Amino acid sequence: MTAWQELARSTRRETGRPPAAAPERAADAQPAPPADPWPGSWQPLGARFRTAPDGGCGTNFALWAAGAEAVDLCLFAEDGTETRHRLTEQTFQTWHGYLPGVLPGTRYGYRVHGRWDPWTGARWNPAKLLLDPYARAIDGDYTSHDATCSAVRGWPEPDVADTVRDNRDSAPYVPRAVVVHDDDDWYDDQRPKTPWAETVLYEVHVRGFTMRHPEVPPELRGTYAGLAHPAAIAHLTRLGVTAVELLPVHHHVSEDHLQARGLTNYWGYNTLGYFAPHAGFSASGSRGGQVGEFKRMVRALHAAGIEVILDVVYNHTAEAGVMGPALSLRGIDNGGYYRLDRSRRGYADYTGCGNTLDTRQPHVVRLITDSLRYWVGEMGVDGFRFDLAAALARGHDGVEMHHPFLAAVSQDPVLSRVKLIAEPWDVGPGGYQVGGFPPLWAEWNDKYRDTVRDFWRGARPDVRELGYRLSGSSDLYQRGGRRPYASVNFVTAHDGFTLRDLVSYNRKHNEANGEQNRDGTDDNRSWNHGAEGETDDPAVRTLRRRQLANLLATLLLSGGVPMLTAGDELGRTQHGNNNAYCQDNETGWLDWSLLDDSEWSSLTDLVSRLVRLRRAHPVLRQRAFFSGRETVPGGQRDLAWFTPRGEQMTEADWFAPTAVLGMLLSGSAMSERDQRGRPLADDSFLLLVNAGAEPVPFALPGAPWADSYETVVDTAAPADGPGPHHPAPGSVLLGGRSLQLLRVPAPD
């Protein structure tokens, strides 16, 4: 008998649709559990350590599994021995029970029994050990193995492989949930509560930030404790950023194809546990210590005045497509958690990752909102950036801005008070929703990214689009009562070139990912300035450094909320890799030695200076859109646009080919008021940009705008102290491919 014949004898195989009346059930792989738990409670979901009615201690377990026929709770001893307990109580589709004597640190999982009927989306298989969706901590890793799949991988007839159930035990290859004791009331924590208009975001990877940091102890590098170390926080405070936006810290695992190539999912957009801090970032172990370590990191950042924003991935899970591993939701209630396609055998994939959570289902909305509230209330975080947020708002007829998920968040007394950032697209039809999310939500503004990149590489014939992006993107966000801070402006992010690579490469160089350079976008809008990659040509290097300064200054002087990508202020390079999601090595980690190189440390100084300037001057971070109107006849406008002739731009000027623009923000014509309702006054600023190769004389506007100007920033002639003064009317020479910021002091 061949190996395939042996597998077939132990596996129920279907080549046609089974009878609807009596689908076959598989026999249990193990004998009945030795004892029944006490009834316990159906809420809250998950495992909660608590005091029993008799005064003893134990843990209540509750699992929502609507279509299941039986649920076994599996406890694991230190030597790995598994003990099963049948949960006999079911309330409102939740299976529950209380086990006395089960203490924090205990590892557990579930085996869920039910129909095997892939034609209706039913994929229950008790041979697969499943993770509790509400697990607060996770121990162990996922090891790629065919036994983790509910169906038989590699079945000789691929078109029916997903209908053939695999009865091999998956337990040796999958992680376990851990019972955690929640005992923290955050009495000593002070949340910064930074207003949106004053926010400066810093997107950072917990591990990559400190893996090469010389002042962080080796045993703490790459961990939550490492990010909380004074040396790490000192850099953040030096920059002046108000919030870190952490790449995914929910517990995640690496996909099969990466494990086969000896790589890992470094970025972490492959979530397995929505309540558990990723154990791989913990210096305190994986048996619950990661929870306390994460909380201590949040406290340390808060003490430094820095908020913590989490990048969260609720659009899909690590279970991938139908032939992916059955690790949690698929085995608990496949059709109850995932969006199935018309055939019910496969998934509607709006994420490009094989599956999409079905947020049309109330229990899925509950799972997500319970997770969000947990991270705010018990883990102390201050907001969230939602990966592929459009997928979360998909109803029956596409993306719906009145979707139950968005409605649940907007009325929630906890979630409606934290920062909410949407990545406003997914990969499905109609998924691009930039500018479409409702009030309370900010959005990653990729139109800002593309416009600024195109302008500084000389790819735009005029400055119409740039005007919108510099002034807060009113064309996208003014509708519906939103504010300029709905626009999260960025030039780079984790996904794509670093800033240094953006000015050093025309093409992606992703060969190290092992995908024949097919992965990653080809739409980089980059320019290598005459040499592909690193070069010794001094002229190219000088121009690249100036362009880096131009891009950073544009970002930090634009209306909206700026987001810096960690390492851009150091001149970090990934050597042309624009999709370093699997590069958990020096390619993906920050190189702190760049701070010792004056060629790159000047960028850090520039960022710090501009962030301080932004914080000191409300005219640079206004909370309302500009009107563009004169406050008094013949007086100043709150926002005015100028040509190099020193004249206010006409409609014809906006359509004329040009690479030069002047934007004047009036500090005396602001609509802003202080907390007592009094009008605010500030200095005025004139921002001049020139993306052309040649210097351009720029006439400075005189009365009523200014009598004189002081140069604050000039990327063509960087200086640490105040720049020269210029009378008005008069002119300055705006260097080729450069930016100048000039200040007009407020009247005494």
ABEGO torsion letter per residue (X at the ends): XBAAAAAAAABBBBABBBBAABBBBBBBABBBBABBBBAEBAOBBEBBBBBBAAGBBBBBBBBBBAABABBBBBBBBAAGBBBBBBBABBBGGBBBBBBBGBBBGBBBBBBBBEBBBAAAGBABBAABBBBBAABABBBEBBBBBAAABABBBGBABAAAAAABBBABBAAAABBBBBBBBBABAGAABBBAGBBAAABBBBBBBAAAAAAABAABBAAABGBAAAAABAAAAAAAAAAGBABBBBBBABBBBBBAAAAAAGBBBAAGBBBABAABBBAAABAAEAAGAAAAAAAAAAAAAAAAGBBBBBBBBAABBAAEBAABBBABAAAABAAAABBBBAAGABBBBAAGAGBBBBAABAAAAAAAAAAAAAAAAAAGBAEBBBBGAAAAABBAAEBBAABAAAAAAAABAAAAABBBBBBBBBABBGABABGABBBGBBBBBAAAAAAAAAAAAGABABAAAAAAAAAGGAAAAABGGBBAAABBBBABBABEBBAAAAAABABBBAAAAGAGGABEBABAGBBAGGBBEBBABAAAAAAAAAAAAAAAAAAAABBEBBBBBBGAAAGBBAGGBABAAABBBAAABBBAAAAABAAAAAAAAAAAAAAAAAAABAAABBABBBAGBBABBGBBBABBBBBAAGBBBBAAAAABBBABBBBBBBAAABABBBAAGBBBBBBBBBBBBBABABBBBBBBBBOAABABBBBABBAABBBABBBBBBBOBEBBBBBBGBBBBBBBBBBX
